[in-house]
């Protein structure tokens, strides 16, 4: 196997000087291919230009919210490096020791306990499958993200698991952990993927079918529910900053993906923009950008999904007024399973029609 990999690496290195442009526009029918990639990834008919403008708007909004938090905290340099301003605070880092790693796990359990205590006020179905919080195995931590989620086994033999990467605890400071836990655990991926397994009377495919825009859109939407509806960050402004930092990462993706593949941005231009807006290191950003180069459109699914669900909720609230029931809305989204956003929009509109004929609660 090793000589085969060496030959492949040599081939790629020989081809690299020819790869002057990052965008798929450079190949025949590239614009059409990218349009198809966006449609597949977002499950909408949004154009590259619409997604790019949407991304720029979201980046600007999030920047303003981050700066407002930092100004209120009296943190200097907020306007030039909002995304990194809180990290130097020693109190926000856990010791990079076994005891410190145990503290991280305990803190994540506290976050989950708070969310689960409040969840019945906002969700009808509370998935009965348990959630474990465990460390990413040491053998895979070098190639793993900061955290990820694996759903429970369909037969109930294994719980849902949130894996936290603990190679270096400084990679996940305290102010970033609530949003990471909420996104991957409850009411994010754990609620969505566990609830999907409970749906009755549908083919098995409906219980496991992944649509990135729906799944990641829900997890980002859940972050907003924790903030706006649950009031989770009312006494934790730095935690709210962590939420905004995570949202900024997804908003920037809209800009750089469409920038490279539709607006002829160079790889270097995309890297420069992402470093400036997220505060991530150039090495981190380079890995991200090179992923977007070879997977056109996929990175747009997250934020497009979130914004679509927020729009559907706003439209339902406007149409129903006092008849709108947030718990029922969440039940509708979760207990119909993963689906294309265009189909979900039809489902929500049909639900609104049925609710309009009912008396106000």
C-alpha positions in Angstrom: 0.0 0.0 0.0 2.8 2.5 0.9 4.3 2.6 -2.7 0.7 3.2 -4.0 0.2 6.2 -1.7 3.6 7.5 -2.5 2.8 7.4 -6.2 -0.5 9.2 -5.6 1.2 11.9 -3.5 3.8 12.4 -6.3 1.0 12.7 -8.9 -0.9 15.3 -6.8 2.3 17.3 -6.2 3.1 17.3 -9.9 -0.5 18.5 -10.7 -0.5 21.2 -8.1 1.3 23.9 -10.2 -1.5 23.6 -12.7 -4.2 24.3 -10.1 -4.0 28.1 -10.3 -7.7 28.8 -9.6 -9.7 27.4 -6.6 -13.2 27.8 -8.0 -15.1 25.2 -10.0 -16.0 27.9 -12.5 -12.7 27.2 -14.2 -13.8 23.9 -15.7 -16.3 23.4 -18.5 -19.9 23.9 -17.2 -18.5 24.9 -13.9 -21.2 27.4 -13.1 -23.9 24.8 -13.8 -22.1 22.2 -11.7 -21.8 24.7 -8.8 -25.5 25.6 -9.1 -26.3 21.9 -8.8 -24.0 21.6 -5.8 -25.7 24.4 -4.0 -29.2 23.0 -4.8 -28.0 19.5 -3.5 -26.4 20.9 -0.4 -29.0 23.5 0.6 -32.0 21.7 -0.8 -33.2 25.1 -2.0 -33.1 27.1 -5.2 -31.0 29.9 -3.8 -28.5 31.2 -6.3 -24.8 31.7 -5.5 -25.3 35.5 -5.6 -28.2 35.3 -3.1 -26.2 33.1 -0.8 -23.1 35.4 -1.0 -25.2 38.5 -0.1 -26.9 36.6 2.7 -23.5 35.7 4.1 -22.2 39.2 4.0 -25.3 40.5 5.8 -25.0 37.8 8.5 -21.3 38.5 9.0 -22.0 42.2 9.6 -24.9 41.5 12.0 -22.9 39.0 14.0 -19.9 41.4 14.2 -22.1 44.1 15.7 -23.5 41.8 18.3 -20.0 40.5 19.3 -18.6 44.0 19.6 -21.6 45.1 21.8 -20.9 42.2 24.2 -17.2 43.0 24.4 -17.8 46.7 24.9 -20.1 46.0 27.7 -17.4 43.8 29.3 -14.8 46.5 28.9 -12.5 44.3 26.8 -10.0 46.3 24.8 -9.5 45.8 21.1 -13.1 44.6 20.6 -13.6 46.2 17.3 -10.5 44.7 15.7 -10.4 41.2 17.2 -13.8 40.5 18.6 -13.5 36.8 18.0 -10.4 36.3 20.1 -10.7 39.0 22.7 -11.9 36.8 25.6 -9.5 33.9 25.1 -6.5 35.3 27.0 -8.5 35.3 30.2 -6.9 32.4 32.3 -10.2 31.7 34.1 -11.7 30.6 30.7 -9.2 27.8 30.3 -9.3 24.4 32.1 -5.9 22.9 33.2 -4.5 20.6 30.5 -4.3 17.7 32.9 -6.4 14.7 33.7 -8.0 16.6 36.5 -8.7 19.5 34.1 -10.2 17.2 31.5 -12.5 15.7 34.2 -13.6 19.3 35.0 -14.5 19.8 31.4 -16.7 16.7 31.4 -18.4 17.8 34.6 -19.0 21.3 33.2 -20.6 19.8 30.1 -22.9 17.7 32.3 -23.9 20.9 34.1 -24.8 22.5 30.8 -26.8 19.5 29.7 -28.6 19.3 33.0 -29.7 23.0 32.7 -30.9 22.5 29.1 -32.8 19.3 30.0 -34.5 20.9 33.0 -35.9 23.7 30.7 -36.6 21.6 27.7 -40.2 20.5 28.5 -41.2 24.2 28.3 -40.1 24.3 24.6 -40.5 20.7 23.3 -43.3 18.2 23.4 -41.3 15.1 22.7 -38.2 14.7 25.0 -36.2 11.9 23.5 -35.9 9.1 26.0 -32.5 7.9 24.7 -29.8 8.9 27.1 -26.8 11.1 26.2 -23.3 10.2 27.3 -20.5 12.8 27.3 -17.1 11.2 26.6 -13.6 12.0 25.5 -12.6 11.6 21.9 -10.4 8.4 21.9 -6.7 9.4 22.1 -5.9 7.4 19.0 -8.1 9.6 16.9 -7.9 13.0 18.6 -5.3 14.4 16.2 -7.7 14.1 13.2 -10.9 14.9 15.1 -12.8 18.2 15.4 -13.4 19.9 18.8 -16.5 17.9 19.4 -19.0 15.7 17.5 -22.1 13.6 18.1 -23.0 10.0 17.4 -26.7 9.0 17.5 -28.0 6.1 19.7 -28.3 2.7 18.2 -31.7 2.0 16.7 -32.2 -1.0 18.9 -31.4 0.9 22.1 -28.2 -0.9 22.8 -26.1 2.2 22.7 -26.9 5.7 23.9 -26.3 8.9 22.0 -22.8 10.2 22.6 -21.2 13.6 22.6 -17.5 13.3 22.1 -15.2 16.2 23.3 -11.7 16.4 22.0 -9.4 16.8 25.0 -6.0 16.7 23.4 -5.5 20.2 24.6 -8.1 21.7 26.9 -7.1 25.2 25.7 -8.6 24.4 22.3 -12.1 24.4 23.9 -12.1 27.3 26.5 -15.0 27.5 28.9 -16.8 30.3 27.0 -17.1 28.2 23.9 -18.4 25.0 25.5 -22.1 25.9 26.1 -22.8 26.4 22.4 -20.8 23.3 21.4 -22.7 21.2 23.9 -26.1 22.6 22.8 -25.3 22.2 19.1 -24.1 18.6 19.4 -26.3 17.5 22.3 -29.6 18.8 23.5 -31.6 20.4 21.9 -29.3 20.1 18.9 -28.2 16.9 17.1 -29.2 14.7 20.1 -32.8 15.8 20.1 -33.1 15.8 16.3 -31.4 12.4 15.6 -32.9 10.6 18.6 -36.4 12.0 17.9 -36.1 10.9 14.3 -35.7 7.3 15.5 -39.0 7.5 17.3 -41.2 8.3 14.3 -43.8 5.7 13.7 -45.3 4.4 10.5 -42.5 5.5 8.1 -39.9 3.5 6.1 -36.6 2.9 7.9 -35.0 5.3 5.4 -37.0 8.2 6.9 -35.4 7.5 10.3 -31.8 7.6 9.1 -31.9 9.7 6.0 -29.4 12.6 6.3 -30.0 16.1 4.7 -27.2 18.3 5.8 -29.2 21.6 5.5 -31.9 20.2 7.7 -29.7 18.5 10.3 -27.1 21.2 10.6 -29.7 23.9 10.2 -31.6 22.4 13.2 -28.5 22.4 15.3 -27.8 26.0 14.6 -31.4 26.9 15.1 -31.2 25.1 18.5 -28.3 27.4 19.4 -30.7 30.4 18.8 -33.5 28.7 20.9 -31.1 28.4 23.8 -30.3 32.1 23.5 -33.6 33.7 22.7 -36.2 31.3 24.2 -34.4 29.6 27.0 -32.5 32.7 28.1 -29.5 30.4 28.6 -26.9 33.2 28.3 -28.7 35.9 30.2 -26.0 35.7 33.0 -23.2 34.5 30.8 -22.2 37.2 28.2 -18.9 35.4 27.3 -20.9 32.2 26.7 -23.1 34.2 24.3 -19.9 35.5 22.7 -19.0 31.8 22.1 -22.3 31.3 20.5 -21.8 34.2 18.2 -18.3 33.1 17.3 -19.6 29.7 16.3 -22.4 31.4 14.2 -19.8 33.7 12.6 -17.8 30.6 11.4 -20.9 29.3 9.6 -21.8 32.8 8.1 -18.3 33.2 6.7 -18.6 29.9 5.0 -21.4 31.3 2.8 -19.1 34.1 1.7 -16.0 32.2 1.0 -17.6 29.2 -0.7 -19.6 31.3 -3.1 -16.7 33.7 -3.4 -14.4 31.1 -4.8 -16.8 29.1 -6.9 -19.0 31.8 -8.3 -17.1 35.1 -7.9 -13.7 34.0 -8.9 -12.0 34.6 -5.6 -8.6 33.1 -5.2 -7.8 30.5 -2.5 -5.6 33.1 -0.8 -8.4 35.8 -0.9 -10.7 33.3 0.8 -8.1 32.5 3.4 -7.5 36.1 4.1 -11.2 36.9 4.5 -11.8 33.9 6.8 -8.8 34.7 9.1 -10.0 38.3 9.4 -13.6 37.5 10.2 -13.2 34.4 12.5 -9.8 35.0 14.2 -8.9 31.4 13.5 -5.2 30.7 12.7 -4.1 30.7 9.1 -3.3 26.9 9.4 -6.9 26.2 10.7 -8.4 28.3 8.0 -6.3 26.8 5.2 -7.6 23.4 6.1 -11.2 24.7 6.0 -10.7 26.5 2.7 -9.1 23.5 0.9 -12.1 21.4 2.0 -14.4 24.0 0.4 -12.3 24.0 -2.8 -12.9 20.2 -3.4 -16.5 20.1 -2.1 -18.3 23.0 -3.7 -21.4 24.1 -2.0 -21.5 21.7 1.0 -20.3 24.4 3.5 -23.3 26.6 2.7 -25.8 24.0 4.0 -25.4 24.9 7.7 -26.3 28.5 7.8 -28.9 28.3 5.0 -30.7 25.6 7.0 -30.7 27.7 10.1 -32.0 30.8 8.4 -34.7 28.8 6.6 -36.0 27.5 9.8 -36.0 30.9 11.5 -37.8 32.3 8.5 -40.4 29.5 8.7 -40.9 30.1 12.4 -41.3 33.9 11.8 -43.9 33.3 9.0 -45.8 30.9 11.2 -45.8 33.4 14.1 -47.0 36.2 11.9 -49.8 34.1 10.4 -51.0 32.6 13.7 -50.5 35.3 16.2 -51.7 34.1 19.6 -52.5 30.6 18.1 -48.7 30.0 17.5 -47.4 27.3 19.9 -43.6 27.0 19.9 -43.7 23.5 21.4 -46.0 22.4 18.6 -43.8 24.0 16.0 -40.8 22.2 17.3 -42.8 18.9 17.3 -43.7 19.5 13.7 -40.0 20.1 12.7 -38.5 17.2 14.6 -41.2 14.5 14.4 -41.5 14.5 10.6 -37.8 13.6 10.2 -35.1 15.0 8.0 -36.3 16.4 4.7 -35.3 18.9 2.0 -35.9 22.5 3.2 -38.3 23.1 0.3 -40.4 20.2 1.4 -40.2 21.3 5.0 -41.5 24.7 4.0 -44.5 23.1 2.5 -45.1 21.0 5.6 -44.9 24.1 7.8 -47.3 26.1 5.6 -49.8 23.2 5.6 -49.5 23.1 9.4 -50.2 26.8 9.7 -53.4 26.4 7.6 -54.6 23.7 10.0 -53.8 25.8 13.1 -55.6 28.9 11.7 -58.9 27.1 12.1 -58.4 26.4 15.8 -59.2 28.8 18.7 -56.4 30.7 20.3 -54.9 29.1 23.3 
